[in-house]
Amino acid sequence: MGTTGQGQAGQDAAEVNGQAVRGSSVMSRFLEALRLTVVSGVIGAAIAAIVVGAILEELPVVLTGVGGLLLVVLIAAVAGRWSPGPGTPPVTRTALARIEDLRATSGESADVPVRFQLTVAPEPEDGRPAYRVKINEHINLVDIPGYRPRGIAVVEYRPDEPWDVSIVTRPTPEWSRRAEAAEIDSAPESTLVEKPGPSEGSWCVLMLIMFLAGAATVVLLFRGELFTSDGDAGASSKQPSVTSSTSSSRTFTTSTTISGPSSSLLVLGRMRETAAELEARVGTADVTEIVIEERRMEIRGDSARPPGETVHLQMLPYELFPALVHEARTTLGVRDPKSWRIDVTPGASTGAGPRVRVTVTGKEGTARLDADATARILDRRPVGEAAEAG
């Protein structure tokens, strides 16, 4: 009986201590954000003073702005010297997580930023039920085919800050076996955990506002001298698109054609941007076929197909496709290519990954090459051989 009372008292004390630590953490984050916003205002005023002083040829105003910038640098250096060293590293736990959804946010390098929505299933001894979380991870193009909706991944999370989750890209053999055999149910949307307090985007907007406010204050002080200004605003035109779309309860087909004198889907980033537009139009990233031509992209899908028989739009290495087209146009015997086409279809077997076929056509005939989901060339069919192979 005495042991029970001591355990309850220890639990209450731990809860009080945890609340105190969380309160201290929130206060420290608030003070840090407040310091950054004030510094942003000072920097904006200093830069505006330098620009205004240069326009008005007022050396004291320029020197005041330079002095303000030097003061900010000095304060930052002193604060960095006085900042405490790293404390005790946070406690992390390893667990399995179900991939509810994933979406590549961009992709101009080998590591693609991917937005994940996960259901994290902590170990039973952690005493925490499964919950949802949204994270951003950089995944190498080679590893991307291994992550699919409804798949299982190994993650690390912090019990004290459950929103701090990261994917373990190279788990131990034991955790790899557990991930292959595990089945995790989706947690309800109501269990989604997020970092408390204003988001980083909110603080960035506040810092930008303070920066502009500081600059505007200086400009208003010298508005009498700055009575003339000229500027030109150029109008930008967006290239039109012609779209055809048909949909039913089970299948869909939609395409987009870009136009303009310099428009081409081979321009870096254009394929991924167009794929994202088509995905938004049909409301899903799982398709059964993708066709890409010089100025046209088309996707087809069937909602009855299981995930293993589809291609995920955002998980393809579009940034490597132009190199495949160049390879097909220059090394397969077509001296004057008139057109090219990329066909992306699901692999022949489960787990094989999508198949990428590049076909070029010219007066000599048709040639093609096949590649895997990482744009690694698997087969070449020069002019003549492609026709014989069908």
Phi and psi in degrees as a GROMACS rama.xvg file:
@    title "Ramachandran Plot"
@    xaxis  label "Phi"
@    yaxis  label "Psi"
@TYPE xy
-65.2212  -38.1118  GLY-2
-61.95  -39.3648  THR-3
-62.033  -42.7184  THR-4
-63.446  -41.7239  GLY-5
-65.0946  -38.8137  GLN-6
-64.1579  -41.0995  GLY-7
-64.1696  -41.3127  GLN-8
-64.1855  -40.9577  ALA-9
-64.0275  -38.7316  GLY-10
-65.0269  -41.7068  GLN-11
-63.7281  -40.8831  ASP-12
-64.1237  -40.891  ALA-13
-64.0243  -37.9497  ALA-14
-65.09  -42.5831  GLU-15
-62.4794  -44.7483  VAL-16
-62.3935  -40.6032  ASN-17
-62.8895  -41.0464  GLY-18
-63.9187  -38.7052  GLN-19
-64.8859  -42.0966  ALA-20
-64.5533  -43.0797  VAL-21
-63.6609  -39.8981  ARG-22
-63.9729  -40.8148  GLY-23
-64.9561  -39.145  SER-24
-64.5606  -42.8159  SER-25
-62.9591  -42.7495  VAL-26
-63.4517  -42.0107  MET-27
-65.1861  -38.7137  SER-28
-65.7954  -37.8599  ARG-29
-64.6359  -44.4099  PHE-30
-65.2175  -38.5718  LEU-31
-64.1973  -43.828  GLU-32
-64.7021  -38.6326  ALA-33
-63.3163  -41.3587  LEU-34
-62.6349  -41.4951  ARG-35
-65.9528  -37.3857  LEU-36
-68.4961  -39.0562  THR-37
-65.0911  -44.0848  VAL-38
-61.3714  -38.3354  VAL-39
-61.4968  -42.3616  SER-40
-62.2009  -41.6639  GLY-41
-64.8523  -43.2087  VAL-42
-63.0381  -43.5496  ILE-43
-59.9235  -42.6601  GLY-44
-66.6899  -39.239  ALA-45
-66.0959  -45.3869  ALA-46
-64.7244  -40.7306  ILE-47
-63.106  -38.1082  ALA-48
-63.4015  -39.7229  ALA-49
-64.5309  -44.0859  ILE-50
-67.1892  -46.9309  VAL-51
-63.3687  -43.1071  VAL-52
-61.9142  -37.6953  GLY-53
-67.8568  -39.1251  ALA-54
-66.1555  -42.9575  ILE-55
-86.0543  -3.86265  LEU-56
57.4704  42.9228  GLU-57
-107.422  102.168  GLU-58
-62.2288  -40.5574  LEU-59
-59.1926  -36.7702  PRO-60
-66.9683  -41.577  VAL-61
-62.0441  -45.6105  VAL-62
-63.5955  -34.8452  LEU-63
-63.3605  -43.9433  THR-64
-63.3721  -43.9028  GLY-65
-62.4444  -41.4849  VAL-66
-61.6316  -38.6562  GLY-67
-63.0239  -42.1801  GLY-68
-65.0647  -42.1957  LEU-69
-63.475  -36.9237  LEU-70
-63.6814  -41.6657  LEU-71
-63.2015  -42.0294  VAL-72
-63.7213  -41.1825  VAL-73
-64.4359  -45.0061  LEU-74
-62.0178  -41.2828  ILE-75
-63.4636  -39.8183  ALA-76
-66.5457  -42.5218  ALA-77
-66.0794  -42.2379  VAL-78
-63.0346  -36.5678  ALA-79
-66.829  -35.2719  GLY-80
-71.2765  -36.3239  ARG-81
-86.8219  -8.42279  TRP-82
-66.6216  139.202  SER-83
-65.6081  151.929  PRO-84
-68.1066  174.01  GLY-85
-64.2514  135.656  PRO-86
-88.1809  -156.369  GLY-87
-66.6657  129.23  THR-88
-61.6521  144.244  PRO-89
-64.7457  149.097  PRO-90
-79.4409  127.976  VAL-91
-120.519  152.088  THR-92
-124.913  148.831  ARG-93
-97.935  139.788  THR-94
-153.073  174.711  ALA-95
-102.111  151.501  LEU-96
-141.984  142.856  ALA-97
-91.3561  130.935  ARG-98
-82.2306  108.598  ILE-99
-80.2994  -39.9193  GLU-100
-161.099  152.101  ASP-101
-148.917  147.673  LEU-102
-150.909  126.568  ARG-103
-76.116  129.277  ALA-104
-89.423  -23.1311  THR-105
-167.804  -174.346  SER-106
179.388  80.6579  GLY-107
-117.112  15.5437  GLU-108
-147.995  -178.206  SER-109
-67.4831  -28.8915  ALA-110
-100.515  116.515  ASP-111
-98.826  126.199  VAL-112
-67.4321  126.637  PRO-113
-125.215  133.123  VAL-114
-93.8231  116.136  ARG-115
-105.371  146.292  PHE-116
-120.135  120.765  GLN-117
-121.624  154.394  LEU-118
-107.562  108.475  THR-119
-88.1349  129.804  VAL-120
-114.385  91.6275  ALA-121
-61.5495  159.086  PRO-122
-63.8118  150.433  GLU-123
-56.5625  -35.3901  PRO-124
-69.1178  -15.1549  GLU-125
-74.2129  -19.747  ASP-126
70.0472  24.2499  GLY-127
-123.769  133.117  ARG-128
-72.0723  166.269  PRO-129
-63.4546  147.444  ALA-130
-148.835  163.933  TYR-131
-99.8995  152.411  ARG-132
-154.795  150.334  VAL-133
-114.067  129.357  LYS-134
-136.707  164.339  ILE-135
-117.784  130.326  ASN-136
-133.922  150.219  GLU-137
-97.6473  115.644  HIS-138
-113.139  133.131  ILE-139
-66.6671  145.341  ASN-140
-56.0597  -34.1591  LEU-141
-67.1341  -33.1141  VAL-142
-87.8413  -12.8052  ASP-143
-58.3426  -42.5238  ILE-144
-60.0064  -18.4431  PRO-145
-77.302  -8.74122  GLY-146
-112.702  117.825  TYR-147
-138.117  154.313  ARG-148
-55.5545  140.916  PRO-149
72.3997  5.9322  ARG-150
-83.265  170.932  GLY-151
-113.226  131.66  ILE-152
-124.541  156.075  ALA-153
-94.4064  131.531  VAL-154
-131.419  164.1  VAL-155
-119.843  139.575  GLU-156
-142.317  162.485  TYR-157
-102.924  122.296  ARG-158
-59.9306  -33.3689  PRO-159
-79.2966  -22.3805  ASP-160
-134.053  79.2527  GLU-161
-62.6347  -17.1517  PRO-162
-75.2607  -14.9502  TRP-163
-86.0509  88.0245  ASP-164
-122.45  140.454  VAL-165
-137.298  145.167  SER-166
-82.9967  134.496  ILE-167
-88.6903  105.666  VAL-168
-75.9317  -22.4592  THR-169
-128.235  74.092  ARG-170
-71.8051  164.033  PRO-171
-68.543  159.938  THR-172
-55.5552  -37.4325  PRO-173
-63.1268  -46.8644  GLU-174
-68.7547  -31.7939  TRP-175
-63.3827  -41.8293  SER-176
-65.4629  -41.1764  ARG-177
-63.345  -39.2903  ARG-178
-66.4664  -37.1548  ALA-179
-67.7044  -33.4812  GLU-180
-93.9597  -11.3372  ALA-181
-79.8383  151.017  ALA-182
-131.646  120.725  GLU-183
-121.154  129.513  ILE-184
-78.2205  150.453  ASP-185
-69.8016  134.531  SER-186
-79.3224  150.763  ALA-187
-62.7612  154.368  PRO-188
-58.6355  -27.0467  GLU-189
-68.3077  -14.7099  SER-190
-89.44  3.61475  THR-191
-61.0426  127.184  LEU-192
-108.811  140.635  VAL-193
-134.04  157.839  GLU-194
-65.0891  127.146  LYS-195
-68.6723  159.758  PRO-196
86.2397  177.635  GLY-197
-61.0838  144.657  PRO-198
-73.9957  166.346  SER-199
-61.3336  -34.4756  GLU-200
-63.3205  -37.4224  GLY-201
-64.0103  -43.715  SER-202
-65.18  -37.3054  TRP-203
-62.6974  -41.7156  CYS-204
-63.565  -41.9843  VAL-205
-63.5949  -41.5338  LEU-206
-63.6449  -39.7525  MET-207
-64.0449  -41.1972  LEU-208
-62.3497  -42.9712  ILE-209
-64.5729  -39.1766  MET-210
-60.0428  -47.9981  PHE-211
-67.4641  -35.2936  LEU-212
-64.3505  -42.2938  ALA-213
-62.2618  -42.9671  GLY-214
-65.7937  -41.2195  ALA-215
-64.5524  -35.3709  ALA-216
-60.5663  -44.3918  THR-217
-66.2425  -42.659  VAL-218
-62.8315  -40.1016  VAL-219
-65.2083  -34.1842  LEU-220
-64.2472  -29.145  LEU-221
-112.935  26.6407  PHE-222
-66.3564  -26.0196  ARG-223
-64.4074  -41.0556  GLY-224
-79.3527  -31.0438  GLU-225
-93.3142  67.2703  LEU-226
-96.5383  -5.87219  PHE-227
-121.806  142.579  THR-228
-158.515  142.772  SER-229
-131.603  150.439  ASP-230
-159.589  155.602  GLY-231
-119.913  135.994  ASP-232
-113.51  122.934  ALA-233
-94.0667  143.229  GLY-234
-94.9407  135.52  ALA-235
-110.348  140.348  SER-236
-113.625  136.956  SER-237
-92.9979  141.302  LYS-238
-67.9445  136.973  GLN-239
-72.9525  159.401  PRO-240
-130.355  140.245  SER-241
-108.914  123.831  VAL-242
-122.561  137.538  THR-243
-126.193  134.749  SER-244
-147.789  134.484  SER-245
-133.099  141.728  THR-246
-145.206  155.094  SER-247
-143.119  -172.426  SER-248
-70.8136  -19.055  SER-249
-120.589  -33.8393  ARG-250
-126.734  158.279  THR-251
-150.878  152.983  PHE-252
-143.38  129.723  THR-253
-147.946  149.147  THR-254
-146.759  161.304  SER-255
-137.063  135.685  THR-256
-115.856  124.435  THR-257
-93.8948  153.005  ILE-258
-137.003  166.419  SER-259
127.355  154.871  GLY-260
-62.8859  -30.6984  PRO-261
-115.677  19.067  SER-262
-83.9922  131.775  SER-263
-159.048  141.219  SER-264
-72.9357  -6.03619  LEU-265
-79.3077  -11.8112  LEU-266
-63.5929  135.693  VAL-267
-56.9977  126.134  LEU-268
91.6104  -15.7815  GLY-269
-69.9136  -38.8799  ARG-270
-63.8678  -46.7145  MET-271
-64.9006  -38.9627  ARG-272
-63.7935  -42.8784  GLU-273
-66.9229  -39.2156  THR-274
-61.7076  -39.2885  ALA-275
-64.7488  -38.3025  ALA-276
-63.9775  -43.715  GLU-277
-66.4248  -37.9944  LEU-278
-61.1607  -43.4016  GLU-279
-63.6506  -31.5262  ALA-280
-71.1869  -41.6248  ARG-281
-92.7834  -14.0525  VAL-282
80.4235  16.0089  GLY-283
-154.51  152.785  THR-284
-101.017  -6.76546  ALA-285
-92.6867  115.566  ASP-286
-128.375  165.926  VAL-287
-101.702  -15.4122  THR-288
-161.739  143.289  GLU-289
-128.491  130.399  ILE-290
-120.745  124.947  VAL-291
-124.165  126.89  ILE-292
-123.594  -174.223  GLU-293
-53.8232  -44.8322  GLU-294
-128.156  13.8853  ARG-295
-141.824  139.681  ARG-296
-130.916  135.035  MET-297
-132.28  141.879  GLU-298
-126.411  148.015  ILE-299
-131.196  148.481  ARG-300
-150.983  164.252  GLY-301
-143.272  113.275  ASP-302
-65.8765  -14.9477  SER-303
-82.6573  -12.6019  ALA-304
-74.1924  138.563  ARG-305
-71.8707  161.544  PRO-306
-57.3214  -32.031  PRO-307
-68.6214  -13.6519  GLY-308
-110.721  23.1887  GLU-309
-130.209  169.55  THR-310
-115.826  132.675  VAL-311
-86.9261  120.927  HIS-312
-55.3834  -43.2561  LEU-313
-86.9112  -2.26004  GLN-314
-98.6422  11.5029  MET-315
-95.0968  146.673  LEU-316
-82.8843  67.2185  PRO-317
-55.2154  -32.2806  TYR-318
-65.7003  -17.6381  GLU-319
-96.3169  -10.6342  LEU-320
-65.3503  -40.3566  PHE-321
-55.7583  -36.0452  PRO-322
-66.6305  -36.083  ALA-323
-65.3587  -40.7457  LEU-324
-62.394  -43.8872  VAL-325
-61.4718  -41.8544  HIS-326
-61.7147  -43.2108  GLU-327
-68.4713  -34.6711  ALA-328
-77.3679  -20.8684  ARG-329
-112.717  -13.7192  THR-330
-123.499  3.27231  THR-331
-112.41  15.8485  LEU-332
88.7428  5.23219  GLY-333
-95.6969  100.555  VAL-334
-74.3872  -30.2652  ARG-335
-131.765  77.6858  ASP-336
-63.5622  133.114  PRO-337
-95.7904  -29.6442  LYS-338
-155.288  160.13  SER-339
-139.579  161.062  TRP-340
-155.137  139.357  ARG-341
-115.046  126.361  ILE-342
-115.021  123.825  ASP-343
-115.299  121.9  VAL-344
-133.413  160.36  THR-345
-61.9877  155.524  PRO-346
-65.7923  162.941  GLY-347
-68.3806  -25.8121  ALA-348
-133.072  160.346  SER-349
-63.4416  130.667  THR-350
88.3618  -5.93841  GLY-351
-75.9671  -21.2425  ALA-352
85.7134  163.796  GLY-353
-62.9448  154.776  PRO-354
-108.252  133.013  ARG-355
-113.832  121.808  VAL-356
-120.189  126.331  ARG-357
-109.215  123.808  VAL-358
-118.503  131.623  THR-359
-121.735  146.29  VAL-360
-131.489  136.717  THR-361
-149.408  -171.417  GLY-362
-67.5442  -21.4392  LYS-363
-76.397  -21.0406  GLU-364
135.025  -152.41  GLY-365
-119.244  141.534  THR-366
-136.976  159.997  ALA-367
-153.844  161.924  ARG-368
-139.11  150.738  LEU-369
-112.979  144.102  ASP-370
-138.902  166.506  ALA-371
-95.8106  -169.347  ASP-372
-69.0719  -12.9861  ALA-373
-103.623  13.5797  THR-374
68.7004  22.9683  ALA-375
-85.7949  124.808  ARG-376
-70.8527  128.837  ILE-377
-107.145  -30.2865  LEU-378
-153.848  145.316  ASP-379
-124.767  137.722  ARG-380
-130.026  94.3884  ARG-381
-65.8746  -179.419  PRO-382
-58.7249  135.237  VAL-383
96.7603  -53.9125  GLY-384
-67.7622  -37.2621  GLU-385
-62.4958  -39.7939  ALA-386
-68.8988  -38.4337  ALA-387
-67.8947  -35.9659  GLU-388
-76.0499  -17.2971  ALA-389
